[in-house]
Amino acid sequence: MHPIEHLRYVARAHGVDPAGLVSETAHALGSMHFDAAGLVVACRRIVERHPFAGPLWWLCANVATSSEPFDAVWELAEQVHSDRTASELAAALPDEADVVTIGDPSVIGSGLARRGDVRVLALDIDHSATSFVRRLERNDVDYEPVDAGAAGTVAQVADVVLVEALALDADRVIVPSGSTTIAACAAAFDTPVWLVAGIGRRLPTEFIDAMVVRRDAIAADQDEWTIDVEVLPTRLVTDIVGPHGIMPMGPPAARPECPLAAELLRTPAM
C-alpha cells in the first residue's frame, strides 16, 4: 500500500486500540522518505482525525521534533509494542481481588488476562463491554457483567476500580465515557482508583488543552452524554499504573513523555 493511502486508512480507522493505531501510523510515516517535507503535515492530520488518542499525539510529537524522524518512528513503535504496563498491572493487583472496569479497556484487559485469581465486575454501557467480557472469557478470567446503573454499588464492594487513560497531564485525564462516574463513586467510598496509563499517554498540558477544546466543540453540536470521551480530574485518582509499575497519582507520575510540538496545534490556513 502506498504510504499516503496507508495514512488515509489510518485516518479513517475507528474502533482500533491506540497501540494498533500507533503501529499502523508508524509504518505509514516510516515509508515517507520520498516526502520528508510533508511529514509534519501528515502528523498534524493524523491527530486531527484521532484527537483523543494520546499515543498518536506522543508518536507524532516525538517524530515531528526528532532530528532523525525516520529512525525515531520505528524506535517509538517498538516502545509501544514492548509496553510493560499490562504486566505491571497484573503484578500490582491484590490476590483474589474484586476489580471494577467499564467498557472495553485494552491495556487493562491485557493485564487482567494474566491473572487467574481476580473477579472482574465489568460495567457495561450500551453493550460497550461485550468484546471485553468475551476476551476475559477466552482467558478464563472470572467476570460478572454489571449494568452501569449499579456503578455506586460495585465501587463500594470492590477492592480497586480500574480506569484506562487515553491521555493525561497532572490535572486531567481523557477517559472513555462513564469512567468519571465510577471514579467518583469509588472516591465516595474510599475505594482505590487506579489509572492505567500505558506508554504515550502522558502528554504536555497544551495537548490536553487541545483535546478539551475539541471535546467542547463536539459538545456544542450534540448532547454531552453522547460523546465517547470525558475529562476526569486527577484528584479522583489514587494511583497510576504504567510501564514502570504503580505509584501515587501526582505531578511526577504525569510527567510528559514527549516534547511539545507546536506544529501539531496549528490550524491549517483556509
N, C-alpha and C positions, 0 to 999 in steps of 0.2 A: 504493500500500500504506500502511495506517495505520502511524504511527511505532512503536506498541507491537508490532504484528505484524512490522514490519521488525526490531526489536530481537530478537524471538523467533527470527526466521530467522537472524540473525547468531549468536545464542547456540547454535543447533543446528548451525551450519555446521562441517564438518570437511574437512580436506584443502585448505583455501584458504590461499594465501600471505598472510603478515602484511600486506603492502601492500593486498591486496584486502579483508582484514578491516577495516583502518583506514578505507578508503573507504566500505564499507557501514555501518560503525558511525557514521562522521561524518554520513552522510546521515540516518541514523535519529535521532541525537541532535540534529542541527540542525533537526529538524522538531518538537521537543518544546516549543515556546513555550507550548503550552496547559497544560503540566505542568512548569514550571521547578523546582518543589519536588521533583519526582521524578527530576531529572537525576542527582544523586549516586547515588541508589539504582540507577538504570539502569546507571551506570558500574560500580558495585560488582558487579552481577550479570553484566556482560559479562566482567570479569576473573576472576570465579569460574568461568565456563564455559570460558574460554580462559586458564588460569593460566600458561602458558608463552609466551604471545605478547607479547614485550616492547613492540612498537609500540602494542598496545592499552592496556597499562599507561601508557605515555607519553602517549597521546592522552587517556585518561580522567583522569590526574593533572593534566594541563595544563588540561583543561576544568573539572574539579572545583574548581580553585583560582583560576580566572580571574574577574575582575570582570565580564567580558563574555563568558560562555561560548558564546553562540550566534554571536558573531563569531569567537571563537577556534577553534571546531571546524572552520570552513571554511578558516581560515588553516593549521591543522595538517594537514588533509587535502591541501592544496596543497603543503606542505613534503614530504610523503611522495611525492606524485606527481612532484615535481621533484628527488627524491633523486639525487645525482650519484655515489653510491658505486660503482655498476656501471661508470660511465665512468672513475672514478679507478682502479679495479682494472685495467681494460683498459690504462690508460696506464702503470701501475706494473709490469706483468708484463715480465720479460726477453724479448728477442726469441727466438723459436723455443724457448720453454721447455716442459719436460715438467712438468705440474701434476697433483696428486692431489686428487680430490674424493671425497665419499662421499654416497650417497643422492641427493636431489633438491633441491639448494640453489637458491633462486630468484634471489637477488641475484648470486651467483657465476655462475649460468647466464647472466644478462643481460650480465655483464662479459665472459665468455668468448665470447659470441656476437659481440662487437665486434672480436674478434681472429681473424685468419685464419692465424696462423703458430704457434699453440701446439698441443701434443698433450695431450689430457686423458686421464689414467688414472683412469677412473670406477669406483670401488669400489662394489659392489652387495651389499646385504643383503636377502634375501627379495624381490627384484625392485623394491626401493625406487628404483633408479636408472633404471627403464625410461623414464619420461616425460622424465627429464633427458637421456638419450642421444638420444632422439628429437628433442628440442629442439636439441641440438648438431648432429645430422644435418641438420635443416632449415636450419641456418645455416652449413652446410659447414665445421664445426669438426672437425678431426681428433681422433678419440677411440678409446680402447681399453677395452672393458668388462673389468673385472678382478674376480674373486671376492674378497670381503673377507678371505678367509683368506690372501691374498698381501699384506696391508697392510704388513708389515715390508719385503718386497722392494721394493715400489713406492715406499715412503717413502725407501728408501736410494738409489734411482736417480733420483728426481725432483729438479727444481730448486727446487720450492716445494710445500708442502702447503697447501691452502686449506680453512679451516673456517668455516662460516657461523654467526654468533651469533644466537640467539633473544633473548637478554638478557644483560647483564653488569654487574658492578661491578669494582672494582680487583683483586679476588682470584679471582672465579669467573665462569664463563660457562655459561649454559644453552645446550646444543647438542643437535643430533639425535644419537640413539644411534649409536655407532661412531666418533664424532669424537674421543673421548679416546684410542682405540686408535691412530688414525693420527697424532695429535699426539705421543703418547708414543714411537711408533716413529720419527717424524721427529727428535725430540729425541735419541734414542739414536744417530742417525747424523749429527747436526748439520745436518740439512736444515731450512731456514727454515719456520716455521709462521706463515702469515698468517691472522689472524682478520678476516673480512669482516663488518663491523657497520654496517648502514645506519642511517638516521635512526630514532630511537626505541628503540634497543637499550640505550643507556647509562642505567642507572636507579639510584635511591638504593639503598643496601645493604639497607634494610628490605624493599624489594620483592623483591630476590633472596632474602633470608631466607624470605619467604613462599613463593616458588617451591620452594625446597629443602624446606621443611616439607611442602608439598603433594606433592612427589615422594616423600618419605619415607613419607607416609601411603598413597600408592598402592602403594609397595613392601611395605607391611605386609600387603597383600591379594593380591599377585601376585609372581611371580619378578622380581627386579631386571632381568634381561636381556630381559624382555618389554615394558619401558617405552620409550616413544618418545623420551624425552629423558634426558640425563645432565648431570652437573656437571663442567666442565673447569677445572682450576686455571690461572689466567693465567700461572703460571710456565712452562707448556709452550708459550706463545705468544711468538714473537719480535717480531712487528709487527702492527699493526692498520690495516686499510684502512677509511676512512669517507668521508663526503661532502666532506671537505677534504683528501683524499689519504692517504698512508701515513706512519705514524710509529711509533717504537718502542713496544712494549707497556709500560704503566706507568700510574700514577695520573692524569697529565694526559690520557692517551688515553681514560680510562674515566670522565671527569668526567660526572656525571648531566646529562641533557638535560631533566629535568623536576623540579619540586619534589616533596617528599614529601607526598602526600595521604593522611593517616592514615585518612580516611574509607573508602578502598578496602580497608583492612586489618581493618575492624571486622566481627565476626561478627554477623549479624542475630540478634535475640532470638527465641527459640522461642515 
